[in-house]
Amino acid sequence: MKKRKPVIFISGAVVLLLIIILVYKKISGIRLDTETTGRELFIPTGASYDKAFHLIDSVVHIDNPELFSWIARKKKYITHVKAGRYLIEEGMNYPELIDMLRAGRQKPVNVTFNNIRTLNQLAGKISQKIEADSAEIMDFLSDESNFAGDGFKKETVIAVFIPNTYQLYWNTGAKEFYQRMLKEYKLFWSSHRIASAAEKKLDPVEVAILASIIDDEVAKPEEKPRIAGVYLNRLRIGMPLQACPTIRFALNDFTITRVLKKHLIVDSPYNTYKHKGLPPGPVGCPSVEGIDAVLNAENHDYLYFAAKADFSGTHNFSRTLTEHNRFAAQYQRELNRRRIFR
């Protein structure tokens, strides 16, 4: 009998090992449907485990809820639910999925914005990509105390948002979004750019204001530095900017293609036909191209420009009002011929 004990011991060890393997397979060998590959799972901020489980189940269809919740308890996910956007990968099992969720290993989203005219438009665009809705974003940006310490006002805070593509986590709130954009703004405004602005007697916000006007005024990128030079010349001699984009902004009507005398009487600090100098803030998110056009403005003595009558999107530049009026009349006649009255 004594000689048989090792055999019995070895046999018992083998059985125990087989049980452990079976249990492991029972727990970790369950595979999610491979058709869920790449599916997005969104867990909102403050979600309970029950809420998270419901959302997970709606994406991957958990066949064994009791087992899933048992693993979740063992891994303490029930008390460590983390918000975010998660991607379900092919072949992922329950423990792997729970590990990912508990660790908060979410996938960032690409947030792209350009051609933005107002904060409302910006909020609507951004809310499509992050958890904060447009109302939350606007509430934050409408309260000047949230950014006054950074040197911005309600009229100028739009300058913070440099159009580009950024990677953000989905569960980004309104404040976090602003803070991330402020960080990008400070990186963008390098010492070189700040020095270039100072040479033109402008600060970064003033550059952004002028750039936003140029972006809306000019169709051809190669003309932006020349038109920037025109506006800088007007500022230098105290001449009103007389910029049509500021009138459209003042009227909150960006469909106007032909600015008429009736539009020029609008009572607004953005009316640069009535008021000298720069308007109170940008008339849109200034593009990088527009900002660099101001910083690298052409040195010339032009004071006027008028769209060419061939509708090429380019302009005639003039030094005298007489010459400018001639070019402007040509363009007005072509507008009339094409029956463009608005």
VMD Tcl script that draws the C-alpha trace (Angstrom):
set ca {
  {0.00 0.00 0.00}
  {2.83 2.36 0.77}
  {4.23 1.90 -2.72}
  {0.92 3.01 -4.30}
  {0.76 6.41 -2.55}
  {2.92 8.27 -5.09}
  {0.74 7.00 -7.91}
  {-2.42 8.08 -6.08}
  {-0.79 11.44 -5.28}
  {0.23 11.96 -8.91}
  {-3.20 10.91 -10.13}
  {-4.84 13.36 -7.71}
  {-2.58 16.15 -8.92}
  {-3.45 15.40 -12.54}
  {-7.18 15.45 -11.73}
  {-6.77 18.75 -9.86}
  {-4.85 20.21 -12.78}
  {-7.57 19.10 -15.19}
  {-10.22 20.70 -12.97}
  {-8.23 23.95 -12.88}
  {-7.87 23.90 -16.68}
  {-11.59 23.23 -17.12}
  {-12.51 26.01 -14.71}
  {-10.13 28.39 -16.49}
  {-11.64 27.49 -19.83}
  {-15.10 27.92 -18.36}
  {-14.26 31.43 -17.25}
  {-11.85 32.75 -19.87}
  {-12.56 30.61 -22.87}
  {-15.94 32.19 -23.61}
  {-15.62 34.26 -26.75}
  {-17.61 37.22 -27.81}
  {-19.31 37.11 -31.18}
  {-16.62 37.87 -33.78}
  {-19.13 40.07 -35.61}
  {-18.74 42.61 -32.81}
  {-15.20 43.42 -33.99}
  {-14.64 47.15 -33.95}
  {-17.99 47.93 -32.35}
  {-18.05 51.02 -30.21}
  {-19.13 50.86 -26.60}
  {-19.93 54.16 -24.85}
  {-20.04 54.25 -21.05}
  {-21.29 57.66 -19.81}
  {-19.79 59.54 -16.88}
  {-21.28 58.46 -13.54}
  {-22.76 55.21 -14.90}
  {-23.53 52.48 -12.36}
  {-22.52 48.88 -12.96}
  {-26.11 48.00 -13.86}
  {-26.16 50.78 -16.44}
  {-22.77 49.73 -17.78}
  {-23.83 46.08 -17.96}
  {-26.95 47.02 -19.94}
  {-24.84 49.02 -22.40}
  {-22.26 46.25 -22.73}
  {-24.98 43.68 -23.31}
  {-26.57 45.84 -26.00}
  {-23.30 45.83 -27.93}
  {-21.87 42.33 -27.41}
  {-24.88 40.33 -26.18}
  {-23.66 38.59 -23.04}
  {-24.82 34.96 -23.13}
  {-24.00 34.24 -19.50}
  {-24.85 37.32 -17.40}
  {-24.27 35.51 -14.09}
  {-20.75 34.48 -15.10}
  {-19.96 37.93 -16.47}
  {-21.10 39.63 -13.25}
  {-19.22 37.07 -11.16}
  {-16.00 37.93 -13.00}
  {-16.82 41.64 -12.71}
  {-17.15 41.29 -8.93}
  {-13.92 39.34 -8.65}
  {-12.09 41.97 -10.67}
  {-13.81 44.77 -8.71}
  {-15.21 46.30 -11.92}
  {-18.59 46.69 -10.23}
  {-17.13 49.45 -8.05}
  {-14.71 50.81 -10.67}
  {-16.87 51.64 -13.69}
  {-15.04 54.15 -15.90}
  {-16.61 56.31 -18.57}
  {-15.31 56.28 -22.10}
  {-15.49 55.03 -25.65}
  {-14.25 51.47 -25.98}
  {-13.70 49.30 -29.04}
  {-14.60 45.60 -28.80}
  {-11.91 43.48 -30.45}
  {-12.28 40.13 -32.15}
  {-11.80 37.12 -29.91}
  {-12.03 39.14 -26.71}
  {-13.32 37.11 -23.76}
  {-15.14 38.21 -20.64}
  {-12.06 38.71 -18.42}
  {-10.26 40.61 -21.18}
  {-13.25 42.86 -21.78}
  {-13.68 43.56 -18.06}
  {-9.95 44.24 -17.66}
  {-10.12 46.80 -20.46}
  {-13.17 48.52 -18.99}
  {-11.87 48.55 -15.42}
  {-8.53 50.01 -16.55}
  {-10.32 52.63 -18.66}
  {-8.36 51.68 -21.78}
  {-10.60 53.64 -24.11}
  {-9.93 54.70 -27.69}
  {-9.66 58.42 -28.49}
  {-11.80 60.09 -31.13}
  {-10.63 62.41 -33.88}
  {-12.22 65.82 -33.52}
  {-11.95 68.06 -36.59}
  {-13.35 71.54 -37.01}
  {-12.88 74.31 -39.57}
  {-14.91 77.02 -41.25}
  {-16.55 77.80 -37.92}
  {-18.27 81.19 -37.69}
  {-19.80 81.23 -34.20}
  {-19.43 79.59 -30.81}
  {-22.86 78.02 -31.28}
  {-21.69 76.37 -34.47}
  {-18.51 75.20 -32.75}
  {-20.47 73.71 -29.83}
  {-22.77 71.85 -32.21}
  {-19.82 70.42 -34.14}
  {-17.84 69.32 -31.09}
  {-20.82 67.80 -29.27}
  {-21.12 65.25 -32.09}
  {-17.76 63.81 -31.04}
  {-17.54 64.07 -27.25}
  {-19.82 63.36 -24.30}
  {-20.54 67.03 -23.50}
  {-23.58 68.25 -25.41}
  {-23.80 71.59 -27.20}
  {-25.73 73.22 -24.34}
  {-23.02 72.31 -21.82}
  {-20.31 73.67 -24.09}
  {-22.23 76.89 -24.69}
  {-22.97 77.29 -20.97}
  {-19.26 77.12 -20.27}
  {-18.28 79.50 -23.08}
  {-21.02 81.96 -22.14}
  {-19.64 82.42 -18.64}
  {-16.71 84.81 -18.94}
  {-15.43 83.90 -15.48}
  {-14.39 80.52 -16.90}
  {-11.69 82.05 -19.10}
  {-11.17 85.67 -18.03}
  {-8.11 84.56 -16.09}
  {-6.61 83.33 -19.36}
  {-6.96 86.76 -20.93}
  {-10.11 86.23 -22.99}
  {-13.58 87.77 -23.12}
  {-16.84 86.40 -24.53}
  {-16.10 88.17 -27.80}
  {-12.54 86.85 -28.10}
  {-12.61 83.33 -26.62}
  {-13.31 81.86 -30.07}
  {-9.69 82.73 -30.89}
  {-8.63 79.87 -28.60}
  {-9.98 77.28 -31.02}
  {-7.41 76.79 -33.78}
  {-9.00 74.72 -36.57}
  {-7.30 71.34 -36.90}
  {-7.79 67.65 -36.09}
  {-7.31 66.71 -32.44}
  {-7.48 63.42 -30.56}
  {-9.73 63.59 -27.52}
  {-11.32 61.05 -25.24}
  {-15.06 60.74 -25.76}
  {-15.85 61.41 -22.10}
  {-14.38 64.92 -22.35}
  {-16.49 67.59 -20.64}
  {-16.96 71.21 -21.71}
  {-14.30 72.51 -19.31}
  {-11.84 69.79 -20.30}
  {-12.40 70.56 -23.97}
  {-11.65 74.24 -23.43}
  {-8.55 73.42 -21.37}
  {-7.23 71.11 -24.08}
  {-7.81 73.77 -26.75}
  {-6.12 76.39 -24.55}
  {-3.09 74.10 -24.28}
  {-3.03 73.72 -28.09}
  {-3.44 77.50 -28.46}
  {-0.40 78.15 -26.28}
  {1.64 75.62 -28.23}
  {0.55 77.20 -31.51}
  {1.47 80.69 -30.38}
  {5.21 80.07 -30.26}
  {7.68 82.80 -29.34}
  {8.36 83.23 -33.05}
  {4.69 83.88 -33.89}
  {4.28 86.21 -30.91}
  {7.37 88.17 -32.03}
  {6.01 88.39 -35.59}
  {2.72 89.76 -34.24}
  {4.53 92.32 -32.07}
  {6.42 93.58 -35.13}
  {3.04 94.52 -36.57}
  {1.95 96.06 -33.28}
  {-0.60 93.30 -32.71}
  {-1.12 90.69 -30.01}
  {-2.29 87.11 -30.77}
  {-5.99 87.91 -30.29}
  {-5.75 90.94 -32.59}
  {-4.05 88.75 -35.20}
  {-6.89 86.25 -34.82}
  {-9.49 89.00 -35.35}
  {-7.85 90.20 -38.54}
  {-7.22 86.64 -39.75}
  {-10.89 85.73 -39.29}
  {-11.89 88.68 -41.51}
  {-9.39 87.69 -44.19}
  {-10.51 84.06 -44.12}
  {-14.07 85.15 -44.93}
  {-13.00 87.79 -47.43}
  {-10.59 85.83 -49.60}
  {-11.18 82.76 -51.77}
  {-7.60 82.42 -53.06}
  {-5.04 81.55 -50.37}
  {-2.22 83.21 -52.28}
  {-4.00 86.58 -51.95}
  {-4.34 86.46 -48.17}
  {-0.93 88.01 -47.32}
  {-1.59 90.87 -49.78}
  {-5.04 91.62 -48.36}
  {-3.59 91.37 -44.86}
  {-1.19 94.11 -45.96}
  {-4.13 96.27 -47.10}
  {-5.87 95.98 -43.73}
  {-2.66 96.65 -41.83}
  {-2.12 99.78 -43.93}
  {-5.64 100.96 -43.07}
  {-5.07 100.35 -39.36}
  {-1.75 102.19 -39.51}
  {-3.27 105.39 -40.94}
  {-6.50 105.23 -38.90}
  {-8.71 104.38 -41.87}
  {-11.80 102.22 -41.19}
  {-11.29 98.59 -42.21}
  {-14.57 98.62 -44.18}
  {-14.62 94.81 -44.18}
  {-17.76 93.13 -45.51}
  {-17.35 90.00 -43.31}
  {-17.85 92.14 -40.21}
  {-21.18 93.38 -41.59}
  {-22.41 89.83 -42.19}
  {-21.33 88.95 -38.65}
  {-23.06 92.02 -37.18}
  {-26.27 91.09 -39.00}
  {-25.82 87.39 -38.18}
  {-26.60 86.66 -41.81}
  {-23.82 84.79 -43.56}
  {-25.89 84.21 -46.68}
  {-25.39 87.80 -47.83}
  {-23.25 87.78 -50.97}
  {-23.69 91.44 -51.84}
  {-23.26 93.96 -49.03}
  {-25.48 96.96 -49.79}
  {-25.80 100.47 -48.33}
  {-28.80 99.35 -46.28}
  {-26.56 96.81 -44.55}
  {-23.93 99.39 -43.66}
  {-26.19 101.25 -41.25}
  {-26.36 98.36 -38.80}
  {-25.73 99.62 -35.27}
  {-23.00 97.27 -34.05}
  {-19.42 97.57 -32.77}
  {-18.64 95.01 -35.49}
  {-19.61 97.50 -38.19}
  {-16.14 98.40 -39.47}
  {-17.62 100.93 -41.89}
  {-18.75 103.02 -38.91}
  {-16.02 102.23 -36.40}
  {-12.28 102.51 -36.87}
  {-9.88 99.85 -35.72}
  {-10.50 96.16 -35.17}
  {-13.93 94.85 -34.14}
  {-14.37 93.50 -30.58}
  {-13.58 89.91 -31.54}
  {-13.04 87.46 -34.39}
  {-15.88 86.91 -36.86}
  {-15.11 83.19 -36.87}
  {-12.44 80.68 -35.89}
  {-9.34 82.02 -37.65}
  {-7.53 79.44 -39.77}
  {-3.82 78.74 -39.43}
  {-3.50 79.95 -43.01}
  {-5.24 83.22 -42.14}
  {-3.14 83.79 -39.02}
  {0.10 83.16 -40.88}
  {-1.08 85.47 -43.68}
  {-1.31 88.30 -41.15}
  {2.03 87.42 -39.59}
  {3.61 87.31 -43.05}
  {1.63 90.15 -44.59}
  {2.99 91.74 -47.76}
  {4.68 95.10 -47.48}
  {3.05 97.42 -50.01}
  {1.12 100.70 -50.23}
  {-2.26 99.41 -51.40}
  {-5.28 100.72 -49.49}
  {-8.09 99.17 -51.55}
  {-9.10 95.96 -53.23}
  {-12.14 94.96 -55.28}
  {-13.22 91.58 -56.61}
  {-12.49 91.12 -60.29}
  {-15.49 91.19 -62.61}
  {-14.48 87.87 -64.17}
  {-15.57 86.11 -60.95}
  {-12.21 84.36 -60.73}
  {-12.14 84.90 -56.98}
  {-9.15 87.21 -57.28}
  {-8.95 90.96 -56.69}
  {-7.76 94.20 -58.22}
  {-5.62 96.21 -55.81}
  {-5.48 99.99 -55.79}
  {-3.54 102.79 -54.15}
  {-6.12 105.50 -54.83}
  {-9.86 105.70 -54.24}
  {-10.42 106.80 -57.85}
  {-8.79 103.69 -59.22}
  {-10.63 101.52 -56.72}
  {-14.02 103.00 -57.63}
  {-13.40 102.11 -61.27}
  {-12.69 98.48 -60.43}
  {-15.61 98.36 -57.98}
  {-18.00 99.71 -60.62}
  {-16.93 96.97 -63.04}
  {-17.72 94.34 -60.43}
  {-21.07 95.93 -59.52}
  {-22.12 95.97 -63.16}
  {-21.31 92.28 -63.46}
  {-23.33 91.52 -60.34}
  {-26.28 93.35 -61.86}
  {-25.85 91.51 -65.15}
  {-25.91 88.19 -63.32}
  {-28.90 89.41 -61.30}
  {-27.16 88.94 -57.97}
  {-28.94 91.42 -55.77}
  {-28.40 89.95 -52.31}
}
mol new
graphics top color blue
foreach p $ca { graphics top sphere $p radius 0.5 }
foreach p [lrange $ca 0 end-1] q [lrange $ca 1 end] { graphics top cylinder $p $q radius 0.2 }
display resetview
